[in-house]
């Protein structure tokens, strides 16, 4: 069943620049109909590449948040709490799901981990009284540790 919006889009060929939503509906329709000549190949390529970049950026953001929580855990042991454990666990679960859905991201994990350290540092600076000089310049964790549900020791206790 079509909605009024979709029916309206079908009446005209929507422009990528002026009606992105309409353009996506039209491109999907042209793909379904195998109307290759009517496809906006240049912009389709751009959008597909953009989708891949979004997945990579999602992984970078989640790893950065995870590193930030691990740094908070390490550098403020007196403030460790159940909510911090859950934040660490949640980021790990979301990263695991992202990697299951996008296994081609796995070879980039180390590279992304090195780049996302600054995201983690910013989280620590924003949420704690710690200063930049108190924190490591480079990520102190290897990817196996970051993704390991039992790292650091005791993190899974009392959950």
DOFIMAR-204717 format. One line per field, with one value per residue: residue number from 1; residue in three letters; x, y, z of N, C-alpha, C in turn. Coordinates in steps of 0.05 Angstrom, whole numbers. Example, Ala and Ser with C-alpha at 12.3 -4.5 7.8 and 13.67 -1.06 7.14 Angstrom:
<pts>
resi = (1,2)
resn = (ALA,SER)
n_u = (264,257)
n_v = (-114,-45)
n_w = (156,142)
ca_u = (246,273)
ca_v = (-90,-21)
ca_w = (156,143)
c_u = (264,258)
c_v = (-66,1)
c_w = (156,157)
</pts>
This chain:
<pts>
resi = (1,2,3,4,5,6,7,8,9,10,11,12,13,14,15,16,17,18,19,20,21,22,23,24,25,26,27,28,29,30,31,32,33,34,35,36,37,38,39,40,41,42,43,44,45,46,47,48,49,50,51,52,53,54,55,56,57,58,59,60,61,62,63,64,65,66,67,68,69,70,71,72,73,74,75,76,77,78,79,80,81,82,83,84,85,86,87,88,89,90,91,92,93,94,95,96,97,98,99,100,101,102,103,104,105,106,107,108,109,110,111,112,113,114,115,116,117,118,119,120,121,122,123,124,125,126,127,128,129,130,131,132,133,134,135,136,137,138,139,140,141,142,143,144,145,146,147,148,149,150,151,152,153,154,155,156,157,158,159)
resn = (UNK,UNK,UNK,UNK,UNK,UNK,UNK,UNK,UNK,UNK,UNK,UNK,UNK,UNK,UNK,UNK,UNK,UNK,UNK,UNK,UNK,UNK,UNK,UNK,UNK,UNK,UNK,UNK,UNK,UNK,UNK,UNK,UNK,UNK,UNK,UNK,UNK,UNK,UNK,UNK,UNK,UNK,UNK,UNK,UNK,UNK,UNK,UNK,UNK,UNK,UNK,UNK,UNK,UNK,UNK,UNK,UNK,UNK,UNK,UNK,UNK,UNK,UNK,UNK,UNK,UNK,UNK,UNK,UNK,UNK,UNK,UNK,UNK,UNK,UNK,UNK,UNK,UNK,UNK,UNK,UNK,UNK,UNK,UNK,UNK,UNK,UNK,UNK,UNK,UNK,UNK,UNK,UNK,UNK,UNK,UNK,UNK,UNK,UNK,UNK,UNK,UNK,UNK,UNK,UNK,UNK,UNK,UNK,UNK,UNK,UNK,UNK,UNK,UNK,UNK,UNK,UNK,UNK,UNK,UNK,UNK,UNK,UNK,UNK,UNK,UNK,UNK,UNK,UNK,UNK,UNK,UNK,UNK,UNK,UNK,UNK,UNK,UNK,UNK,UNK,UNK,UNK,UNK,UNK,UNK,UNK,UNK,UNK,UNK,UNK,UNK,UNK,UNK,UNK,UNK,UNK,UNK,UNK,UNK)
n_u = (17,12,34,9,53,92,65,62,116,126,103,136,206,249,299,366,393,352,310,322,299,257,288,315,272,257,304,308,262,276,319,293,260,298,316,365,386,360,382,416,477,526,512,490,534,564,530,528,582,584,550,582,624,597,586,638,652,615,636,685,669,643,685,718,688,686,741,748,715,743,791,773,758,808,839,811,802,777,726,700,642,579,549,589,612,569,566,614,607,561,580,617,583,552,593,608,561,560,606,591,551,580,630,674,697,732,789,805,805,851,875,832,825,872,864,818,830,832,778,763,796,775,724,738,762,717,682,707,751,802,863,891,947,950,936,947,986,983,940,932,917,910,875,853,847,811,764,754,710,723,762,781,807,756,715,667,645,592,549)
n_v = (-23,43,106,174,208,176,162,213,224,187,210,248,256,257,303,295,337,372,343,298,253,239,228,181,145,143,123,73,49,49,14,-34,-42,-52,-12,11,54,98,108,147,145,168,196,154,121,155,157,103,95,131,107,64,92,114,69,55,101,97,52,74,115,85,53,93,115,70,63,111,101,57,83,119,81,58,103,127,93,94,112,75,42,7,27,45,-3,-25,11,2,-52,-47,-16,-52,-94,-69,-57,-109,-127,-91,-109,-160,-150,-123,-150,-137,-94,-111,-117,-65,-52,-43,3,39,38,64,115,131,142,195,209,180,204,256,244,229,277,309,286,278,301,297,316,332,323,282,236,181,192,160,106,61,9,-55,-81,-131,-131,-87,-107,-152,-182,-193,-159,-99,-141,-166,-135,-157,-175,-178,-162)
n_w = (0,-17,8,10,3,-21,-69,-91,-100,-140,-184,-205,-224,-174,-151,-131,-106,-90,-67,-29,-3,-37,-82,-64,-61,-114,-138,-115,-136,-190,-189,-172,-216,-253,-286,-311,-340,-320,-272,-223,-224,-206,-158,-130,-121,-88,-44,-27,-13,29,66,82,106,149,181,195,224,265,292,307,342,383,401,419,462,494,506,535,580,601,614,653,691,703,720,760,807,857,847,819,795,792,750,716,702,673,631,605,591,558,514,494,478,438,401,388,362,319,292,279,243,205,184,153,176,215,201,207,260,296,274,279,334,351,330,356,408,425,429,474,512,513,534,586,605,603,640,688,742,724,691,627,627,664,638,591,532,488,469,521,517,484,427,439,494,500,477,508,551,604,619,651,706,746,726,709,755,804,770)
ca_u = (0,29,24,7,79,105,51,70,143,125,93,159,232,260,327,384,400,329,291,337,281,244,309,320,249,258,327,300,243,290,334,274,251,322,317,393,391,348,395,435,500,546,503,487,561,571,514,537,607,577,540,606,638,580,591,665,651,601,655,705,656,638,711,728,673,695,768,743,705,765,810,761,760,836,851,795,792,760,700,688,614,564,541,612,614,548,573,635,594,543,596,628,561,546,615,606,539,570,626,577,536,600,655,696,710,751,817,811,803,875,877,811,831,893,852,796,840,825,750,764,809,755,704,750,765,690,667,723,769,829,874,904,974,948,927,967,986,974,922,948,905,910,848,843,838,788,741,752,690,734,783,802,799,734,696,641,635,568,530)
ca_v = (0,68,130,197,218,158,166,239,221,171,226,263,246,275,311,290,363,387,326,273,230,231,216,154,129,139,106,45,40,44,-11,-56,-46,-56,10,20,80,120,111,169,128,184,201,128,113,172,149,77,99,145,87,50,111,116,45,57,122,86,36,92,129,66,46,116,116,47,71,131,88,41,102,127,58,55,127,135,68,99,120,53,37,-11,41,45,-31,-29,28,-13,-76,-39,-9,-77,-108,-54,-61,-137,-127,-77,-126,-183,-139,-111,-164,-125,-74,-124,-111,-37,-47,-31,30,55,41,84,141,139,148,223,209,170,225,277,235,230,305,321,273,274,324,291,335,319,314,258,214,172,205,139,86,41,-18,-68,-87,-155,-122,-70,-123,-174,-177,-197,-139,-108,-161,-159,-117,-171,-182,-164,-152)
ca_w = (0,-19,22,-8,-2,-41,-94,-102,-110,-165,-206,-217,-218,-154,-154,-109,-93,-79,-53,-25,3,-62,-99,-55,-69,-143,-145,-106,-155,-215,-184,-172,-243,-269,-305,-306,-353,-305,-246,-219,-216,-191,-131,-117,-112,-66,-21,-17,1,53,85,93,124,173,197,206,243,288,306,319,365,404,412,435,487,510,517,555,604,612,626,678,709,711,732,784,819,880,838,803,803,776,725,698,691,653,608,591,579,536,490,482,464,413,383,378,343,295,278,267,220,186,189,138,193,233,196,214,289,308,264,291,363,354,323,373,435,432,437,501,529,516,552,613,612,607,661,713,747,714,671,604,635,680,621,572,506,469,480,536,514,458,419,452,521,498,471,526,571,631,624,671,725,764,713,707,782,814,749)
c_u = (18,16,23,34,93,92,59,98,144,116,116,185,245,290,343,389,376,309,304,319,268,263,313,297,250,281,321,281,257,307,316,265,274,324,344,398,380,362,415,461,519,537,498,513,569,555,522,563,602,566,562,621,623,584,618,666,636,620,676,693,652,664,722,714,682,723,765,734,727,785,799,763,788,846,834,784,773,731,687,660,602,556,565,616,594,554,594,623,576,558,608,607,554,568,614,584,547,589,612,563,555,627,679,709,732,780,825,811,827,878,856,816,852,882,832,804,832,796,748,775,789,733,714,752,738,677,682,740,797,837,888,932,973,942,948,964,976,956,938,938,909,881,836,833,812,763,735,732,701,756,770,790,776,712,668,630,610,550,505)
c_v = (25,90,153,208,202,161,192,238,206,188,241,250,266,279,305,315,376,370,299,249,221,218,187,135,123,120,77,33,32,18,-35,-63,-52,-36,24,48,103,125,134,156,144,188,175,118,129,163,122,79,113,126,71,67,114,92,46,79,113,69,53,106,109,57,69,119,93,53,92,119,71,59,112,106,56,79,138,110,72,106,98,46,16,2,42,17,-35,-12,14,-37,-68,-31,-34,-93,-95,-57,-89,-139,-114,-94,-150,-174,-129,-124,-152,-102,-85,-117,-82,-32,-34,-2,48,59,63,112,150,145,176,225,201,191,247,269,237,259,318,310,270,299,319,311,319,308,289,233,206,186,185,120,64,12,-29,-77,-111,-148,-106,-86,-146,-167,-179,-177,-112,-128,-150,-142,-130,-180,-165,-152,-169)
c_w = (0,-3,2,-16,-24,-68,-107,-114,-137,-189,-220,-210,-199,-158,-128,-93,-79,-64,-49,-20,-22,-81,-91,-63,-99,-151,-137,-127,-182,-212,-185,-200,-263,-292,-302,-318,-336,-278,-246,-207,-198,-162,-116,-106,-87,-40,-10,-2,28,74,98,112,150,192,210,228,269,305,321,344,388,417,429,461,506,522,539,582,617,626,653,699,720,728,755,797,843,872,821,813,784,749,705,685,668,628,591,576,555,511,477,467,438,392,371,357,317,279,266,241,198,190,174,154,210,227,203,244,302,300,277,320,367,349,344,402,443,440,467,520,533,535,581,622,618,632,688,718,737,692,649,611,652,664,601,545,485,484,495,533,486,452,433,480,519,493,490,549,600,637,632,691,743,751,711,733,789,794,749)
</pts>
